[in-house]
Structures are given as structure tokens and as C-alpha cells.
């Protein structure tokens, strides 16, 4: 045992202690549920409390462990699921009041995969309306608060997940990402994550009535947010179990051979037309120095056509949203969301018809350019946003707010558009808030990204420990 409260332990340590007999599943889950019920009334991260059922499941897990051994590597580990993914018998409202009655007929594949690994779901986390904002608030459940600062955004759209895990409501939080929805919350709260590449984690909701648009299929991915990088790795390894419901899913192993010799890392501070905030620059310099100290060869170099890929990815995504989802947003969205979407349209200028199809086709061009770049530099260290965490309602503050949050996120959207993996880790602490950086790699090399993130974390420290220290 580490001496930490059970709810504060990493998923890896907690699982090891459970399987080693030092602590029971019931003790671990009960402690985490009690923590959730203590801090969630202020933070509003978990919007569906499954604590009682989770404690009952934990007792069953203890019986299973005693009889036949662990179900998997996450046996007894408490986790949360984002409320836009199906969990049998629970609502999947996607942050929309009109969808509060959508009850899942079965678990989504990722939920089944976590359960098969032995994890126990203690609650479902908040997401903004239609999961399409850079902050997490909605008329159905209200606003999720950042655990560091009430005025700061918790990020979006997996803000409930990031706030939950950083405040001790579960060791692993499920989230998803179509334009930054794992990485915005990680940057906002100081958590660790990797946006998987296309085909890594099965994605499908049994409650769906129609297929998602093609761009949504290739840009949106399922993943986890954790306090520590090693827990992201453990969670990802559990998620990648194959499921035939997702035609994009590629059944392949987690680790591939590493490149020979020193791994070259391209390093850029280029934020194009946006000013680079000194706190972000310090985080980038710190991360660069950490990687160099760990034996990586860090070389200043810009990715080809990055700005264009980010811009075109946003244009194409909102073009598809307008064609396939705008009617639902106009019918069921709040006036605030409709105003934000009007600014999205004004900024990105989403195309229609043949122009949209041509922009979808151009995705391959950008992916090809990035692949060629990765031949020389297997990893890239980039900013995530040009500035630290923004105000909680910044995206609702007119066009300037949309530009600062989503418009400036070219290093986010570019890698959704091309389906490439990208991870975030805090590398600085500024004015009471963490500041994150991003590492990007080739398709199916989440393992290399997490290795690099862990080298930064081992030198900078786990940001959650600073957060918990403020409570002491």
C-alpha cells in the first residue's frame, strides 16, 4: 500500500493491491463512491450516480477473485463512462434535454471491454449539448466545474470525465474526441490522455437510429482520461479489444517495434496567426528538455501544411454537421448553442455539396504529408492551444470566444481530421492552473506517444498530486 487514500491511488497500483490481497474490491469502490458523493455536489462531473450498484458489483468481484482469480488487469478498479455512450439500462442523452428518454438497450463495446478487464462503473459523466462545445455545460444537468478554479473551463466535451478523474471520482474516466474532446479537458484540468488513432478502439452505440456521417466516423474516437500516464496505458490496453460492430476497428496488438537508435522528435512552437502565451512557451521548453534528458533527439521542425489541415478539418466537419445534424440542433438545442454554431459557421465557412466532398477527399493529402514527415520524425511535440485554459463560458462570448477556443485549435482538429493519435500532458503550472502540451505520432503508435508523455511526467510530476495537496 502507498499510504494514499484508496480513491487517490492510481488504477495500476489499486489493481495490484486488490489482486495482491492488500485491499478488497468493495473497500476500493466504496472509498471512491464516498469520495464521489463528497465532492461531486460542488463539481457536478458525475450526472448519473451508480455507486450503490457499483458497491454490490465489487462484492461479486471479491467473490470471483477468491474463487477463480481476477477477471482482467483492471479487476475492481472504479471507472466512469461519459454520458454520450451507451450503458445498458441508462440514459444516453448526449447533453440534450430532448434525449433524456433514450435508454440504451445494451452496453457499447468500450463499456463491455472495460468490464471484461474487471473495471467497475461508478457513474456517468457530463457532456455539453450534442457533445459539441469546448466547455461542459447544458440545460439538462448544468455546468461541470474545473477542480482548480471555478472561473476556468473544465474543457469539452469530456469535461465531466476530466473533472471526475482529477478530483478522485474514479481512477480511469472514459471520454471521446472528435475535435479535441479528450485533449481540451486534459489541458484544462492537468490530466493525461491520448486521443487514439482511427481504428484503435471500437465505437458503436446500440441505441443509434442511423449511421453517423463519414467524417464523424473517421474523426471521432473513444479513449480515457487519467491522473497518470501509466493509467492511460492500462485503460487503452483494455479498450482495444476487437468488436465487429465497428467496421473501422483494426484487430492488432498494442505495441510495435521501436525505431532503431535515438527517436527523433520534431519540436514546434509555431502558433501561426495566434500569439504564443509565455506559459505555454515555458511548458513546451520544459517538455523539450525532459525529452532530451530522456535520450530523445529533439529537433526544431514544423509539420507540413499543419495550419491548412486544421482549418480544412474544421470546415469539413462543420459542413457535415450542417448537412446531417443541424436540423436536430435547431430543433432541440438551446439558444446559446445555436448562437455558438452560428459563429462556428461564420468562422469556418463550412462548404456544401461537391465542395464538401472535395474537402473530405483532401483528408488523404494531409494524412500522406504527415506520414512522410513521420518517416523522419516518429514523434512531434506541439502546442495544444496557444494560451492556457480559458474562461468557462469563453466559447459563448461571441466570435472572439469561438476563435480563441476552437479556431485556435489547429493542433487539435488536424489530427482528428487525419485520424492520427495525439496525447496531452501538463508540463507547466501557471497562475493556479496547469498548462498542457501535445505529442503526436503515426497511426497505431499510441504506445510511443505514451512513453514520451511518461518521460515528461516523471520529471515534471503528476499534476493531480499538486491538486490533492491543496486539500491537505
C-alpha positions as CSV (number, residue, x, y, z in Angstrom):
1,X,0.0,0.0,0.0
2,X,1.2,3.5,-0.8
3,X,-0.3,5.3,2.2
4,X,-2.7,7.3,-0.1
5,X,-6.4,7.1,0.3
6,X,-7.9,4.4,-1.9
7,X,-9.7,6.9,-4.0
8,X,-6.5,8.7,-4.8
9,X,-4.5,5.7,-5.9
10,X,-3.6,5.1,-9.5
11,X,-5.5,2.4,-11.3
12,X,-2.4,0.3,-11.8
13,X,-1.5,0.4,-8.0
14,X,-5.1,-0.2,-7.0
15,X,-5.4,-3.2,-9.2
16,X,-2.1,-4.6,-7.9
17,X,-3.2,-4.2,-4.3
18,X,-6.6,-5.8,-5.0
19,X,-5.0,-8.8,-6.7
20,X,-2.4,-9.0,-4.0
21,X,-5.0,-9.2,-1.3
22,X,-4.0,-5.9,0.4
23,X,-7.4,-4.4,-0.2
24,X,-10.7,-5.7,-1.4
25,X,-12.7,-4.5,-4.4
26,X,-15.5,-3.5,-2.0
27,X,-13.2,-1.3,0.0
28,X,-11.7,0.3,-3.1
29,X,-15.1,1.0,-4.7
30,X,-16.8,2.1,-1.5
31,X,-14.0,4.6,-0.8
32,X,-14.2,6.0,-4.3
33,X,-18.0,6.2,-4.2
34,X,-17.8,8.1,-0.9
35,X,-15.3,10.5,-2.4
36,X,-17.6,11.0,-5.4
37,X,-20.6,11.8,-3.2
38,X,-18.4,14.1,-1.1
39,X,-17.0,16.3,-3.9
40,X,-19.4,15.9,-6.8
41,X,-22.2,18.2,-5.4
42,X,-19.7,21.1,-5.9
43,X,-18.2,20.0,-9.2
44,X,-21.1,18.3,-11.0
45,X,-18.9,16.0,-13.0
46,X,-20.9,12.8,-12.4
47,X,-24.6,13.2,-13.5
48,X,-25.7,9.6,-13.0
49,X,-24.6,8.1,-9.7
50,X,-24.3,4.3,-10.0
51,X,-22.5,4.0,-6.7
52,X,-24.8,1.5,-4.9
53,X,-24.8,-0.9,-7.8
54,X,-21.0,-0.5,-8.1
55,X,-20.5,-1.5,-4.5
56,X,-22.7,-4.5,-5.0
57,X,-20.7,-5.5,-8.1
58,X,-17.5,-5.0,-6.1
59,X,-18.6,-7.6,-3.6
60,X,-19.2,-10.0,-6.5
61,X,-15.8,-9.2,-7.8
62,X,-14.3,-10.1,-4.5
63,X,-16.0,-13.5,-4.6
64,X,-14.8,-14.1,-8.2
65,X,-11.3,-13.2,-7.2
66,X,-11.3,-15.6,-4.3
67,X,-12.8,-18.4,-6.4
68,X,-11.0,-18.1,-9.8
69,X,-8.7,-15.1,-9.9
70,X,-9.1,-11.7,-11.5
71,X,-11.3,-11.0,-14.4
72,X,-8.6,-8.9,-16.0
73,X,-5.9,-6.3,-15.3
74,X,-8.4,-3.7,-14.0
75,X,-10.1,-6.1,-11.6
76,X,-12.0,-3.9,-9.1
77,X,-10.8,-0.6,-10.5
78,X,-13.6,2.1,-10.3
79,X,-14.2,4.0,-13.6
80,X,-16.7,6.4,-15.1
81,X,-18.4,6.5,-18.5
82,X,-19.2,9.6,-20.5
83,X,-23.0,10.1,-20.9
84,X,-22.9,10.1,-24.7
85,X,-22.0,6.4,-24.9
86,X,-24.5,3.6,-24.2
87,X,-24.6,1.7,-21.0
88,X,-27.3,-0.9,-20.7
89,X,-30.4,0.5,-19.0
90,X,-29.1,4.0,-18.6
91,X,-29.9,7.2,-20.5
92,X,-27.7,8.4,-23.4
93,X,-28.9,12.0,-23.6
94,X,-25.7,13.5,-25.1
95,X,-26.3,16.6,-23.0
96,X,-29.7,17.3,-24.6
97,X,-32.9,17.5,-22.6
98,X,-35.0,16.1,-25.5
99,X,-32.9,12.9,-25.5
100,X,-33.2,12.2,-21.8
101,X,-35.5,9.3,-22.5
102,X,-33.1,7.5,-24.8
103,X,-32.3,4.3,-22.8
104,X,-29.5,2.1,-24.0
105,X,-30.6,-1.5,-24.9
106,X,-27.0,-2.8,-24.4
107,X,-23.5,-1.7,-23.5
108,X,-21.4,0.0,-26.1
109,X,-18.3,-2.1,-27.0
110,X,-15.9,0.0,-25.0
111,X,-18.1,-0.4,-21.9
112,X,-18.0,-4.2,-22.4
113,X,-14.3,-4.1,-22.8
114,X,-13.7,-2.2,-19.6
115,X,-16.0,-4.5,-17.7
116,X,-14.2,-7.6,-19.3
117,X,-11.0,-6.2,-17.9
118,X,-12.5,-6.2,-14.4
119,X,-13.4,-2.4,-14.1
120,X,-16.5,-1.3,-12.2
121,X,-18.5,1.7,-13.4
122,X,-19.4,4.0,-10.5
123,X,-21.1,6.8,-12.5
124,X,-21.7,8.5,-15.9
125,X,-20.1,11.9,-16.6
126,X,-21.4,15.2,-18.0
127,X,-21.1,16.4,-21.6
128,X,-22.2,19.6,-23.3
129,X,-25.2,19.7,-25.7
130,X,-24.6,17.3,-28.6
131,X,-21.0,17.0,-27.3
132,X,-20.0,20.0,-29.4
133,X,-18.6,22.6,-27.2
134,X,-15.1,23.4,-25.8
135,X,-16.6,23.6,-22.3
136,X,-19.1,21.3,-20.4
137,X,-22.5,22.7,-19.6
138,X,-26.0,22.0,-20.7
139,X,-29.6,22.7,-19.7
140,X,-30.2,19.1,-18.7
141,X,-27.5,18.7,-16.0
142,X,-25.9,22.1,-15.7
143,X,-22.3,23.1,-15.6
144,X,-19.3,20.9,-14.7
145,X,-16.7,22.9,-12.7
146,X,-12.9,22.8,-13.1
147,X,-11.5,21.4,-9.8
148,X,-8.7,24.0,-9.9
149,X,-10.7,27.2,-10.4
150,X,-14.4,27.9,-10.6
151,X,-14.0,30.5,-13.3
152,X,-12.0,28.2,-15.6
153,X,-13.5,25.8,-18.1
154,X,-13.4,22.1,-17.4
155,X,-12.9,21.6,-21.1
156,X,-15.2,20.0,-23.6
157,X,-16.7,17.8,-24.4
158,X,-15.3,15.3,-21.9
159,X,-15.2,17.9,-19.2
160,X,-17.2,15.7,-16.8
161,X,-14.7,12.9,-17.3
162,X,-11.6,15.1,-16.7
163,X,-13.0,16.8,-13.6
164,X,-14.2,13.5,-12.2
165,X,-10.9,11.7,-12.5
166,X,-8.8,14.6,-11.4
167,X,-10.9,15.0,-8.2
168,X,-10.7,11.3,-7.3
169,X,-14.1,10.1,-8.7
170,X,-12.6,7.0,-10.3
171,X,-9.1,6.1,-11.4
172,X,-10.0,6.0,-15.1
173,X,-12.5,8.1,-17.0
174,X,-13.9,7.2,-20.4
175,X,-14.1,10.1,-22.9
176,X,-14.2,10.6,-26.6
177,X,-12.8,13.1,-29.1
178,X,-14.0,14.4,-32.5
179,X,-12.2,17.7,-32.5
180,X,-10.3,17.7,-29.2
181,X,-12.8,16.4,-26.7
182,X,-10.3,14.3,-24.8
183,X,-7.4,16.8,-25.1
184,X,-9.3,20.1,-24.3
185,X,-10.4,18.7,-20.9
186,X,-7.0,17.2,-20.2
187,X,-5.3,20.5,-20.9
188,X,-7.9,22.3,-18.8
189,X,-7.5,20.1,-15.7
190,X,-4.0,18.8,-15.9
191,X,-4.9,15.2,-16.6
192,X,-3.2,12.8,-19.0
193,X,-4.7,11.4,-22.2
194,X,-4.1,10.1,-25.6
195,X,-6.5,10.5,-28.4
196,X,-6.3,7.1,-30.2
197,X,-5.9,6.9,-33.9
198,X,-8.6,5.7,-36.2
199,X,-9.4,2.0,-35.8
200,X,-7.9,1.5,-32.4
201,X,-10.9,1.4,-30.1
202,X,-14.3,0.1,-31.2
203,X,-17.0,2.8,-31.4
204,X,-20.7,2.0,-31.7
205,X,-23.9,2.8,-29.7
206,X,-26.6,0.1,-29.7
207,X,-29.2,2.9,-29.3
208,X,-28.3,4.6,-32.5
209,X,-31.1,5.0,-35.1
210,X,-28.8,5.9,-38.1
211,X,-25.2,5.8,-39.1
212,X,-23.0,8.8,-38.3
213,X,-21.6,10.9,-41.2
214,X,-18.4,9.6,-42.8
215,X,-16.3,12.4,-41.3
216,X,-17.7,11.7,-37.9
217,X,-16.8,8.1,-38.3
218,X,-13.2,8.8,-39.1
219,X,-12.6,11.8,-36.8
220,X,-14.3,10.6,-33.6
221,X,-12.5,8.1,-31.4
222,X,-13.0,6.6,-27.9
223,X,-10.4,6.8,-25.1
224,X,-9.6,7.5,-21.5
225,X,-8.5,10.4,-19.3
226,X,-6.5,9.6,-16.2
227,X,-4.4,11.3,-13.5
228,X,-1.3,9.4,-14.6
229,X,0.1,8.2,-17.9
230,X,0.5,4.6,-16.8
231,X,-3.2,4.5,-16.1
232,X,-3.9,5.9,-19.6
233,X,-1.8,3.0,-20.9
234,X,-3.7,0.4,-18.8
235,X,-7.0,1.8,-19.8
236,X,-6.1,1.9,-23.5
237,X,-4.9,-1.7,-23.5
238,X,-8.3,-2.7,-22.0
239,X,-10.2,-0.7,-24.6
240,X,-8.6,-2.1,-27.8
241,X,-10.3,-5.5,-27.6
242,X,-11.9,-6.1,-31.1
243,X,-15.6,-5.7,-31.7
244,X,-17.2,-6.4,-35.1
245,X,-19.8,-3.7,-34.7
246,X,-17.2,-1.1,-35.7
247,X,-16.0,-1.6,-39.4
248,X,-13.1,0.8,-38.8
249,X,-11.7,-1.3,-35.9
250,X,-8.4,-2.9,-36.7
251,X,-7.6,-6.0,-34.6
252,X,-3.9,-5.5,-33.8
253,X,-1.6,-5.6,-30.8
254,X,-0.8,-2.7,-28.6
255,X,3.0,-2.4,-29.0
256,X,5.0,-2.4,-32.2
257,X,8.9,-2.4,-32.5
258,X,10.5,0.9,-31.7
259,X,12.7,2.6,-34.3
260,X,16.4,1.9,-34.1
261,X,18.6,4.3,-32.3
262,X,17.6,7.7,-30.8
263,X,14.0,8.6,-31.5
264,X,13.8,11.9,-33.3
265,X,11.2,14.3,-32.1
266,X,10.2,17.3,-34.2
267,X,9.6,20.3,-31.9
268,X,7.5,23.3,-32.9
269,X,6.3,26.5,-31.2
270,X,4.5,27.8,-34.3
271,X,1.0,29.1,-33.5
272,X,0.6,30.8,-36.8
273,X,-1.6,33.9,-36.6
274,X,-2.2,33.4,-32.8
275,X,0.1,34.8,-30.2
276,X,2.0,32.2,-28.1
277,X,1.4,32.7,-24.4
278,X,4.6,32.7,-22.3
279,X,3.2,30.0,-20.0
280,X,2.6,27.7,-23.0
281,X,6.1,28.5,-24.3
282,X,7.5,27.6,-20.9
283,X,5.6,24.3,-20.9
284,X,6.9,23.5,-24.4
285,X,10.5,24.3,-23.4
286,X,10.2,22.2,-20.3
287,X,8.8,19.2,-22.3
288,X,11.5,19.6,-24.9
289,X,14.2,19.5,-22.1
290,X,12.6,16.5,-20.5
291,X,12.6,14.5,-23.7
292,X,16.2,15.5,-24.4
293,X,17.2,14.4,-20.9
294,X,15.4,11.1,-21.6
295,X,17.5,10.4,-24.6
296,X,15.3,11.6,-27.4
297,X,16.8,13.7,-30.2
298,X,14.7,16.9,-30.3
299,X,14.9,19.0,-33.5
300,X,13.0,22.1,-34.3
301,X,10.8,21.5,-37.4
302,X,7.2,22.3,-38.5
303,X,4.8,19.8,-39.8
304,X,3.9,20.3,-43.4
305,X,0.6,22.1,-44.1
306,X,-0.5,21.8,-40.4
307,X,-2.4,25.1,-40.4
308,X,-4.2,24.2,-43.6
309,X,-5.1,20.7,-42.3
310,X,-6.5,22.2,-39.1
311,X,-8.6,24.8,-41.0
312,X,-9.9,22.3,-43.6
313,X,-10.7,19.8,-41.0
314,X,-12.9,22.3,-39.2
315,X,-14.5,23.4,-42.4
316,X,-15.3,19.8,-43.4
317,X,-16.5,18.7,-40.0
318,X,-19.0,21.6,-39.7
319,X,-20.0,21.1,-43.3
320,X,-21.1,17.5,-42.5
321,X,-22.7,18.7,-39.2
322,X,-24.8,21.2,-41.1
323,X,-25.9,18.6,-43.6
324,X,-26.7,15.8,-41.1
325,X,-27.2,17.3,-37.6
326,X,-28.2,20.9,-38.0
327,X,-31.9,20.1,-38.0
328,X,-31.6,18.4,-34.6
329,X,-29.6,21.3,-33.2
330,X,-32.1,23.8,-34.4
331,X,-35.0,21.7,-33.0
332,X,-33.5,20.7,-29.7
333,X,-30.5,23.0,-29.0
334,X,-30.6,25.9,-26.6
335,X,-30.4,29.4,-27.9
336,X,-26.9,29.7,-26.6
337,X,-25.8,26.6,-28.6
338,X,-27.5,27.9,-31.7
339,X,-25.6,31.2,-31.3
340,X,-22.3,29.3,-30.9
341,X,-23.0,27.3,-34.0
342,X,-23.7,30.5,-36.0
343,X,-20.3,31.7,-35.0
344,X,-18.7,28.3,-36.0
345,X,-20.3,28.7,-39.4
346,X,-19.1,32.3,-39.8
347,X,-15.6,31.4,-38.8
348,X,-15.0,28.1,-40.7
349,X,-17.3,28.8,-43.7
350,X,-18.4,25.1,-44.0
351,X,-18.8,24.0,-47.6
352,X,-21.7,22.2,-49.2
353,X,-22.2,19.7,-52.0
354,X,-19.3,18.9,-54.2
355,X,-17.1,21.4,-52.3
356,X,-17.7,19.4,-49.1
357,X,-16.9,16.1,-50.9
358,X,-13.7,17.5,-52.3
359,X,-12.6,18.7,-48.8
360,X,-13.3,15.2,-47.5
361,X,-11.2,13.8,-50.2
362,X,-8.4,16.2,-49.4
363,X,-8.1,14.5,-46.0
364,X,-5.9,11.9,-47.7
365,X,-3.5,14.5,-48.9
366,X,-2.8,15.8,-45.4
367,X,-2.5,12.3,-44.0
368,X,0.0,11.5,-46.7
369,X,2.1,14.6,-45.9
370,X,2.1,13.8,-42.2
371,X,3.0,10.2,-42.9
372,X,6.0,11.3,-44.9
373,X,7.1,13.6,-42.1
374,X,6.8,10.8,-39.6
375,X,9.3,8.8,-41.7
376,X,11.9,11.3,-40.5
377,X,10.4,12.3,-37.1
378,X,8.4,9.5,-35.5
379,X,7.1,11.9,-32.8
380,X,6.2,15.6,-32.8
381,X,6.0,17.9,-29.8
382,X,3.5,20.7,-30.4
383,X,1.4,23.3,-28.5
384,X,-2.2,22.2,-28.0
385,X,-3.6,25.7,-27.7
386,X,-1.6,28.9,-27.9
387,X,-2.8,30.0,-24.5
388,X,-3.6,28.3,-21.1
389,X,-7.1,27.3,-20.0
390,X,-9.9,29.8,-20.9
391,X,-12.9,31.1,-19.1
392,X,-15.7,28.5,-18.5
393,X,-18.1,30.2,-21.0
394,X,-15.5,31.6,-23.4
395,X,-16.9,29.9,-26.5
396,X,-20.3,31.6,-25.8
397,X,-18.7,35.1,-25.6
398,X,-19.2,35.9,-29.3
399,X,-16.9,35.4,-32.2
400,X,-13.8,36.2,-30.3
401,X,-14.6,33.4,-27.9
402,X,-15.1,30.8,-30.6
403,X,-11.9,31.8,-32.3
404,X,-9.9,31.6,-29.0
405,X,-11.2,28.2,-28.1
406,X,-11.9,26.3,-31.4
407,X,-10.4,28.5,-34.0
408,X,-7.0,28.4,-32.3
409,X,-7.2,24.6,-32.0
410,X,-5.5,23.8,-35.3
411,X,-3.2,21.3,-33.4
412,X,-6.3,19.6,-32.2
413,X,-8.5,19.3,-35.2
414,X,-5.7,18.5,-37.7
415,X,-5.2,15.1,-36.0
416,X,-8.8,14.3,-35.8
417,X,-9.2,15.1,-39.5
418,X,-6.3,12.8,-40.4
419,X,-7.1,10.1,-37.8
420,X,-3.7,10.2,-36.1
421,X,-3.1,9.7,-32.4
422,X,-2.1,12.6,-30.2
423,X,-1.5,12.8,-26.4
424,X,-1.6,15.5,-23.8
425,X,0.3,16.0,-20.6
426,X,0.7,19.0,-18.3
427,X,4.3,20.5,-18.4
428,X,3.8,23.8,-16.5
429,X,1.7,25.3,-13.7
430,X,0.7,28.9,-14.3
431,X,-1.5,31.3,-12.1
432,X,-3.2,28.4,-10.3
433,X,-3.9,26.3,-13.5
434,X,-2.0,23.5,-15.3
435,X,-0.6,24.1,-18.8
436,X,-0.5,21.1,-21.2
437,X,1.5,20.2,-24.3
438,X,0.8,17.7,-27.1
439,X,2.8,14.8,-28.6
440,X,1.7,13.4,-31.9
441,X,2.7,10.2,-33.7
442,X,2.0,7.9,-36.6
443,X,-1.1,5.7,-36.8
444,X,-1.1,2.9,-34.2
445,X,1.8,4.3,-32.2
446,X,-0.1,5.4,-29.1
447,X,2.5,3.3,-27.2
448,X,5.4,5.6,-28.3
449,X,3.4,8.7,-27.5
450,X,2.6,7.4,-24.0
451,X,6.3,6.5,-23.5
452,X,7.3,10.1,-24.3
453,X,4.5,11.6,-22.2
454,X,5.6,9.4,-19.3
455,X,9.2,10.8,-19.5
456,X,7.8,14.3,-19.2
457,X,5.5,13.3,-16.3
458,X,8.4,11.6,-14.4
459,X,10.4,14.9,-14.5
460,X,7.6,17.4,-14.1
461,X,5.4,15.4,-11.6
462,X,1.9,14.2,-11.6
463,X,-0.3,17.3,-11.6
464,X,-3.1,15.7,-9.6
465,X,-0.7,15.4,-6.6
466,X,-0.5,19.2,-6.5
467,X,-4.3,19.4,-6.7
468,X,-4.7,17.0,-3.8
469,X,-2.1,18.8,-1.8
470,X,-4.3,21.9,-1.8
471,X,-6.9,19.9,0.1
472,X,-4.5,18.8,2.8
